[in-house]
């Protein structure tokens, strides 16, 4: 099982805030591709130094899980290029990790009706408790 974190900036490089519609469109794309996602809405700060200048970014994180690494890499590679353009960034950080899950909706296979039903129930509970991401 692979886990991918997408670090998405809250602001363009000129300091303007990224429009909320772009975040909603990203969530829709990730949900359609992976069947679920985790959204960390609290702003996180990232720092990096280039040519003795330290840069700072405020980001949010989207996390997805999949057992289909090749398909995920193709999708995320294409998505990364689109996001760089849409968010006007030099780069978008996407991290891939190996993870293990306990038996649950992620372990039952992408086309499984049971998986789809379990994930739909989990999604409904999440929305009821926390609202639409």
C-alpha positions as CSV (number, residue, x, y, z in Angstrom):
1,X,0.0,0.0,0.0
2,X,1.3,3.5,-0.9
3,X,0.4,6.7,0.8
4,X,0.8,10.1,-1.0
5,X,0.9,13.5,0.7
6,X,0.4,16.5,-1.5
7,X,1.6,19.8,-0.1
8,X,-0.5,22.5,-1.6
9,X,0.3,26.2,-1.1
10,X,-2.4,28.6,0.2
11,X,-0.9,31.6,-1.6
12,X,0.5,32.3,-5.0
13,X,4.2,33.4,-5.1
14,X,3.1,37.1,-5.3
15,X,1.2,36.7,-1.9
16,X,-2.4,36.6,-3.2
17,X,-4.5,33.9,-1.7
18,X,-5.4,30.9,-3.9
19,X,-9.1,30.8,-4.7
20,X,-11.1,28.3,-2.6
21,X,-12.5,26.8,-5.9
22,X,-9.1,25.4,-6.8
23,X,-8.9,23.5,-3.5
24,X,-12.4,22.1,-4.0
25,X,-11.5,21.1,-7.6
26,X,-8.4,19.3,-6.3
27,X,-10.4,17.4,-3.7
28,X,-12.9,16.4,-6.3
29,X,-10.2,15.0,-8.6
30,X,-8.4,13.1,-5.8
31,X,-11.7,11.6,-4.5
32,X,-12.6,10.5,-8.1
33,X,-9.2,8.9,-8.6
34,X,-8.6,7.3,-5.3
35,X,-12.0,6.8,-3.8
36,X,-11.1,8.7,-0.6
37,X,-8.8,11.3,0.8
38,X,-7.7,12.9,4.1
39,X,-7.5,16.7,4.1
40,X,-5.4,18.5,6.7
41,X,-6.9,22.0,6.6
42,X,-4.8,23.6,9.3
43,X,-2.1,25.8,7.7
44,X,1.4,24.4,7.9
45,X,4.6,26.3,7.3
46,X,7.4,25.1,5.1
47,X,10.8,26.7,4.9
48,X,13.6,26.1,2.4
49,X,16.9,27.9,1.5
50,X,18.1,28.6,-2.0
51,X,21.1,30.7,-2.8
52,X,21.3,31.9,0.8
53,X,17.7,33.1,0.8
54,X,15.2,31.4,3.1
55,X,11.7,31.1,1.7
56,X,8.5,30.4,3.6
57,X,5.3,28.9,2.4
58,X,1.9,28.2,4.0
59,X,0.5,24.9,2.8
60,X,-2.3,22.4,3.4
61,X,-1.9,18.7,3.0
62,X,-4.0,16.2,1.1
63,X,-3.3,12.5,1.7
64,X,-4.4,9.5,-0.4
65,X,-3.9,5.8,-0.2
66,X,-3.7,3.2,-3.0
67,X,-2.5,-0.3,-3.8
68,X,-2.1,0.7,-7.4
69,X,1.3,2.4,-7.4
70,X,1.9,2.7,-11.2
71,X,-1.5,4.2,-11.9
72,X,-1.1,6.6,-8.9
73,X,2.3,7.7,-10.1
74,X,1.0,8.4,-13.6
75,X,-2.0,10.3,-12.3
76,X,0.0,12.3,-9.7
77,X,2.7,13.2,-12.1
78,X,0.2,14.7,-14.5
79,X,-1.7,16.3,-11.6
80,X,1.6,17.8,-10.4
81,X,2.2,19.5,-13.7
82,X,-1.3,20.9,-13.8
83,X,-1.1,22.2,-10.2
84,X,2.2,23.9,-10.8
85,X,0.5,25.9,-13.6
86,X,-2.8,26.5,-11.8
87,X,-1.2,27.5,-8.5
88,X,1.6,29.4,-10.3
89,X,4.4,27.5,-8.5
90,X,7.9,26.4,-9.4
91,X,7.2,23.0,-7.9
92,X,4.6,21.1,-5.9
93,X,5.9,18.7,-3.3
94,X,4.3,15.2,-3.4
95,X,5.7,12.5,-1.0
96,X,5.2,8.8,-1.5
97,X,5.5,6.3,1.4
98,X,5.0,2.6,1.9
99,X,2.4,2.0,4.6
100,X,0.5,-1.0,5.9
101,X,-3.2,-0.9,6.9
102,X,-5.3,-3.1,9.1
103,X,-7.9,-5.0,7.3
104,X,-10.5,-2.5,6.1
105,X,-11.9,-0.8,3.1
106,X,-8.5,-0.1,1.6
107,X,-7.5,-3.8,1.6
108,X,-10.4,-5.2,-0.4
109,X,-9.5,-4.1,-3.9
110,X,-10.5,-1.1,-6.0
111,X,-13.5,-2.6,-7.8
112,X,-14.9,-4.4,-4.8
113,X,-18.6,-3.6,-4.1
114,X,-17.9,-4.2,-0.4
115,X,-15.0,-1.7,-0.4
116,X,-17.1,0.9,-2.1
117,X,-19.9,0.4,0.4
118,X,-17.6,0.5,3.4
119,X,-15.8,3.6,2.1
120,X,-19.2,5.3,1.4
121,X,-20.3,4.7,4.9
122,X,-17.0,5.9,6.3
123,X,-17.2,9.0,4.1
124,X,-20.8,9.7,5.4
125,X,-19.7,9.4,9.0
126,X,-16.8,11.8,8.4
127,X,-19.0,14.4,6.7
128,X,-21.6,14.1,9.5
129,X,-18.9,14.6,12.2
130,X,-16.7,17.2,10.5
131,X,-18.6,18.6,7.5
132,X,-17.6,18.5,3.8
133,X,-13.8,18.8,3.3
